[in-house]
């Protein structure tokens, strides 16, 4: 009986994911030099002439890397398809896909995820160079609200989230890194970005100290930061985070001064 229930939950979950993939436009961004990046785009359900909409960049985790331009939608895409969210929080939502050989913020996977051992002097990764071009192409659109640009990342994507707001704090109004890590001494550059950080205290993949130290470092430089720890939660702390009743309302209330 239990096996049958698991099967049906998986079946309907995959069916819902497949439907969501149809809602997200499939695209490939190509640079002038011929480098490319797969990404999916969800537009506002109704675009009103002359109105500006927020832009959300969603960075997936290491398990969703690839070249199929589909796996990056596995976590997080469904909340953007919720009819109430589409009605109340219309936005341009970008889901790029990191290639299997890449690692968002770094040229390779860091040897340790402990915050004090994370890289400090970090050259921009090749994949982030392309990603920034993709982001700029949407920021140039007149219907995008440049004061309401947000980034959300899970695990490897949370590491990328930290890296992006450190490099380009002038771009982002808010950042939500979930179960991520970063060298905390880098975060001074991002003090004007508003943060909401999440982590499970039973995470055995990315140590919880990554989020704890990031929170302390941001508080120390006067950043607007909230931190939530989920007791007993392992690496999938994005699930309880996405289900918080104020997840969307907090994000979309943030605006650059």
N, C-alpha and C positions, 0 to 999 in steps of 0.2 A: 504493500500500500504506500509506504513512504517513498519507494523508488518511483512509483507511478506519479506521485505528487511532484517529486523533484523533476521528473521528465516534463510534466505539463507546465510547471513554472518556467523551466528552461525554454520550452517550445514557445510559450506566449511572450517571454522576454525577448527571444530572438525575432519573433514576428513583429513585436513593437519596435525593435531596433531597426529592422528592415524598413518598416514604414517611415521611421524617422530619417533614415538615410535618403529616402525619396524627397523628404521635405528640405533637406540640406542640399543646396546646389553643389555639384562636383566640379572642381576647378583645379587648374595647375598654373602656378605663377612662374613665369620664365623671365630671368634677368637678361640684360643686354648682352652679357657674356655667355648666355646659354645655360646657366645653372637653373634648376627648377625646384619647386616645392609644391607638393600636393596639399590641397586644403579644401574644406567644405565651408559653405556660407549659408546662414539662415538670415533672410531679410525680414524686416517688419512685415507683419501679415497685411497691413494696409499702410502704404506710404502716401502721406498727404503732401501735396505740392507746397513747397516753401517751408516745410517743417524739418527740423533737425532731430536726429536720433542718436542715442549712445552707441558706442562701439565696444564690444566685449571680445577679448582675445582669450581663448581657452587652450591651455597647454596640457596635453595628455601625459601619462606616465610611460615608463620604459617598456611596459608590456604591450603597448599599442603602437610601437614603432613598426614601420613597414613601407610598402609601396602600393598597397591596395586602395588607398584613399577611403577606407571604410572603418578600420579598427579604432581610429582616434575618436569615433563617436560612441564607443562602447560604454564609457563612463561619462555621465553628465549631460549628454545630448537630450535625454528625454525631458529634463526639467524645462528646457527652452521650448519644447513643443506642447507643454501643458497649456490648454486653451486660456486659462485665467492669466498665466504668465505672459502669453503672447498678447493678450488684450491689455494688461496692466503695465507691462514692461517691454514695449516694442523696441527692438534694437537690431543692429547688424552684429551677428555673432560669427566669429571666425574660429574654425577648428583646423589648424594646420596639422600635418602629419610628419613627424621626424623620421627620416629614413633609418633602417635597421642599423646601419653603420654609424649613425650620429648619436649625439647625447646633448640635447638642447643647449645648455649654457657652456658646455665644455667640449674640448676636442675629443675627449674620451671620458669614460666613467671614472670619477674620482676614486682613489685607492681607499679612502676612508670617508664616511659620512659624519664623523664627529666634527662639530663646528670649528673647533680650534685647529683641525687638520685639513679643513676644506681650503681650496686654493684662494690666495689673496690677490696676487697680481695676475689678473685673468685677461688674456687677450680675447677679443670677441671670437666666438666660434664661427666657422664657415656657415653653418646652418642658420645661425642668428643673423648673420649679415644679409642672407636672403630673406629671412623672416621680417627684418626691419624694413626692407624694401617693399615687401608685401603690405605691411602695416601702413607705411607711408602712402601707398597707392590708394588705400581706403580713407586715410586722413585727408587726402586732397579732394575728396568728394564733398560737394557743397551740402549734401543732406546728412553728413556726419557731424555730430556735436563734439568739437575738439575739447570742450571743457568736461566731457563725460566719457572718458576712455578708461576701460577697466581691463585688468588681467587676472585670470584665475588659473592656478596650476596644481596638479596632483603629483606628489612624489618627485620624479625627475622634472615634471612640469613646474612644480613648486620651486625647485632649484632654479629653473629658468625664469620663473616669475620674479624671484629676488634679483637675479642678474639683470633682467630688463629694466626694473625700476631703479636699480643702482646706476645703470648706464644712461637711462633716459627719464629721469624723474619729472622733467617738464612735460612729458607726454601723458602720464597716467594720473588720474584722480584717485584711484583706489586699486588695491591689490589684495587677492585672497590666496595665499600659499597654504596648501593642505598637505600635511605630513612631509614637509620639506626640510632643507637644511642649507646653511650658508655660513661662510666665515663672518662672524658678527661685526668685525672691525670694518667691513665694507659698507655697512648699512647707514652710516652717517650721511652718505650721499642721497639717500632716499627719505630723509626726515620729513619732507613736505608731502609725501604720499600717504594716504590713509590706508591702514592695514587692518585686516581681520585674519588671524592665524588660527589654524585648527590642527590638532594632532591627537592620536590615541595613545594613552599611557602604557599600553601593552604592545606597542609597535616594535617588532624585531627586525624590520627591514631598514627603516631610517630611524635612528635613535631620537627619542623625544627631546633630548638635549638640544637638537638642532632648532626646534621651535622655541624652546624655553630661552635659549641664549639669544635668539633673534628678537624675541619680545623684550628682554632686558636691555639689549643694545638700542632698540628703537625708543623705548621709554627714556633711556638715559640721554638721548639727543632731543627729546621733546616731541617725538612723533605722536600722531593720533593713532593708537594701536589697541586692538582688542585681542585677547587670547582665550581660546576655549580648549580645554583638555577633556577628552572623553574617557572616563574610567573603564578599564577592561577592554577597550577597543584596540584591535590590532592595526594592520597597515591600511585597511579600508576605511579610514576615518572620513573620507569624502561622503560616505553614505549618511551618517548622522548629520554631517555638516549641511548637505543639500536639503535635508528634511527639516532644518530649523525654520520656524515660521517667519523669521525676519531675514532670512538669507538674501532674498531678492530685494526686499524693501531697503535693507541697509545699503546694499551695493548701489542701487539706482538713486539713492538720495545723496551720493557723494558727487561733488563737483569741484573743479579747479577754481581757485580764487581768482 
